Amino acid sequence: MLRCAATRISTSRDRFLATSIKCFFATVCLFVVLCEWNVRVLTAQSVKKIRFDVVSIHPSPADANVYNGGGYGMSPDGYHFRILPLAGLMMNAYFPALDRTPNAIRNAPPWLMKDRFNVEAKVAAEDVPEWSSQTLSSAQKNEMLQDALQAMLADRLKLAVHREPLEVDGYALVVSKRGPKLQETSPDIPSSARVMKMGDGAMAVFTTTEGRRGYWTFYQTPIPQLRQFLQGNILKPIVDQTGLTGRYYFALKPRETGPDEHPAEDGSEANDLAALGLELKPTKVKSSVLVIDHIEKPSEN
């Protein structure tokens, strides 16, 4: 009986870890997630190169819950990254917000993908006005953030990388023949709900159902945001070919499967997109991977 109990505990921890990793890629809670689709025509204004003045990196507590205090994003004077694998920090530093897939990093040591960390980074007082400037576009802020994150990774993880372009099997998110089934007017979010803010007014609420399953309800959400959310749970890149430009209210629920069904292992059949009038079609996608040449596990400070 003790062996069975230990097995159940181990399995539960493994499932929680897998959920935490997926949650990172699905939880797009900082504004840089808009940088690809909300790009404005940029002026010749240059972006100041800012380095973090103080950086703290610690392993997350063993009992930490990514759904309670986890996430990442910019603050007026810095950046936080909590209860998530550092692979996610690399994705933030090197990839456009809507081109982040779980398998886009090669030669990664196991700890980079699995061990969860808390990172708190602050800029110097003289850099706060530029860091928190409201006059910079989303693309400019993202450029400034990525430059700072890359410098931090090189300093603390001794990270050295290079890119390799490739064409890979992926999916196109398209409207089904029956047309979209999305509501453009969002109702008010329940005041008691734990809201995931995704930037630019888009929000989502997770509802737990029987059997520890659940679903997400999205409010004021554009399709590129949905594409990014799906990308976090699918191991192949996705491109948006819906042509839909509005903001929508919808519930994304798991797809029900029969006992004799065998859903695709890449996760593309996990969600009931048909209920939204959408589908994923196999296609070839131009992409690139980030190959790690050298990396060291960060020391605590």
N, C-alpha and C positions, 0 to 999 in steps of 0.2 A: 504493500500500500504506500509506503514512503517513497519507493521508486516511482510509482505512478504519479504521486503528488508532485514530485520533483520534475517529472516530465511535463506535467500540465503547466507548472510554473514557468519552465524554460520555454515551452511553446508560446505561452501568453506573452513572455518578454520579447520573443522573436517577432510575434505579430505586432506588438506595440512599436518595436523598433522599425519594422517595415512601414507601419502607418506613419511614424514620425518622419521617415525619409520621404514618403510620398506627400505628406502634408507640406513639407518644405516646398516641393516643386509645384504643388497645387495652390498653396497659400501665397498669393501675390499681394502682399499687404503694403508695399511701398510704392511711391508714385512713379518710380522708374519703369514700372510695368507698362506705362503709357508711352514710353519714349519712341516706340516704333510707329504707332498709329496716330499719335497726337503731335507729330513733328510739324513745327511751323517753319516758314522760310527764315533762315538765320541771317543775322546781320554779320558784319565783319568783326563784331565784338569778340575779343579773345577771352578764354576762360583761364582764370588764374590756377596755377598748379599748387594745390594745397596738400600738405602732409599732415597726418594725425600727430598731434603733440604727445598724447598719452594713449597707450593701448593696453588693455587688460584682456588676457585670454585664459579661461579656466574651463576644465571639464564640467559639464552640467551635472548637478546632483543626480544620483542614481534614481531618485523617485520623482524627478522633474517631469512635468507633463507639458508637451508641446502645445496642447490646447488651452493651457492655463499659464500664460506668460511667455509663450514661445513666439517666434517671428523675427522679423528683421526690418530695418528701414532707417532713413535719415532722421535726425533730430535737429533742432536749431543750432546745436553746437557740436554735432558729431554723428555717430552711427552706432546702431546696436544690432546684434545677431545672437539669438538666444535659443537654446535647447534644440539645436540643429547640427547636422554634420557639416564639416568645413568644406565639403565639396560644393555645397550651396553657396558659400562665400566666394569660391572660385568662379562659379557660374555668374554671380552678380558682377564680379570684377572684369570678366572677359567676354561675356556674351550679351547681345541685345536682349532686352527684356522678353521679347516674344520669340526668342530662338534658343530657349533653354530646355534641354532634354536630359533626363537622368543618365544617359549613356554617352554624353558628349565629351567626357573626359577619359583619356586613355592612360594606361600605366599608373593608375591610382592605387596606392596601398590600401588595404582593407580599412584601416582606422579612419582614413579620409572620408570614406563613404558611410561608415557606420557609427563611429564615436561622436557623441553630441557635445557641443561646446557652447560657452557663453562668451561673447566678445563685446567689449565696451570700448569705443574709440572716441576721443575728443580732439577737436582742433584747438590751436592756440587762440587766445583771446583776440588777438589782432586779426585773425582770419574769420571770426564769427560773422561779421557783416557780409563778407563775400559768400560764405558758405550758406547763409540763410537768406540771401538776396531774393527778392520777389521779382526782379527784372530779368532774370535768366530764364530761358525757355527750358522745357522739360529735357530736351536733348542736351543742352549745355550743362544742366545740373547733373545729368547722368554721366556726361563726359568727365566732369569734375570728380564725381563720386568714384567712377571706375579707376581713374588715375590714382586717387588716394588709396583705394583698396589694393590695386596692383603693387604699389610701393610698400604697403603694409605686409602683404603676403611675401614679397621678396625679402623683407627685413626679418620677419618673425618665423617664417617657414622655410626660408632660403629657397623659395620657389623659382624654378627655371622651366620655361615651357616653350613650345613652338606649335604652330598650327599646320594641319594637313587638310587641304580641300578634298572633298569627295562627293559623289552623287549616291544617294542611299534610297532604299525603299522607305516610303512614308505614306502619308494619307492626306487627302484633300477634304476639308470640311465643306460640304455642299448642302444646298437646299434639296430636299427630296421631291419627287414628282408631285406629291400632294400639297406642296407648299409649306411655308413656315407656320408654326403654331406657337407664336410668341406674342405676349401682351406688351404693348408699348407703354401703358400707364401703370406705374408701380403703386401698390397700396402702401400704407404706412407700415413700417417695421414694428412688430410688437416690442413694447418698451422693456419687457423682461428678457428679450432674446440677447444672446451673446453674439455680437455682430463682428464679422470680419470685414474691415474696411480695405478696399482694394485700390483706392485712388480715384480722383476725379468724380467722386460721388457714387461710384459703384460699390455695392455691398453684398454680403452673402451671410446667410444664417444656416447653421447645421442643426438638423433635427434627428435625434436618435430614435430608432424604432425597435421593435421586438427582435431579439436575436443579436443585439449589438450592431445591427446594421443601421443605416441612416441615409439621409439625403440632404442636398444643399438647395436652398431657395435663394435665388439671385434677384437683386433689386437694382434698377437703373443701370443695367450691365450691357455694354456693347459686346458684339460677337468676338472681336479680338481678345477680349478678356476671357470669354468662355473657351476660346481656342487655347489660351495659355493654361487655363485650369485643366482642360483635358490633357494637355501636354505633360502635365506633372504625373499622370498615371499611365501614360502610354510610352513605350520604349522606342517608338519611331517618331520622326518629326512630322508635324502637322502644318499645313498651309491653309489659310482661310480663303475659300473661293465662293463664299455665300453671296457676296455682293450686298449684304445687309448692313445698313449704316445707322440704325436707330439704337436706342437704349431699351432694354427689355426686362420684363419680370417673368420668371419661369422657375420651375422646380426641376432639378436634375436628379433623377432617381436611378438606382441600380437596375439593370436589365434582368428580368426574371428568366431563369433557365430551367429546363426540365432535367430529369435525372439522366437522360441519355445524351444531353447536349454537352459539347466540349468547346467552351469559348476560346477565342484566340489567346495564346499565351502572352502576347504583347499588350494586353489590356484594352484593345480597341473595341471590344464588344462588352465591356463592363457596364456601360451606361446606356440608358434607354433614350438614345437620341431620336429615335423614330417618333416618340411622343412629342418632340419639339419640332417635328417636320424637318429634321436634319439627318445627315448620315456621313460616314467616313468612307471615302473611296480610295483604294490603293493607287499610288502614283509614285513617280520618281521625284526626289527633292534634292536640290543643290544645297549642300551643307558643308560643315567643316568640323573637325574634332580638335580638341586641345590636348596635346601630348605632353605629359610630364617628363621632363629630363632629370629633374632633381627636386626633392622635397624632404623636409625634416619635420617631425612631429613637434609642435610648439611647446616650449617650456612654460610653466606657469609663472605668473608674476602678479 
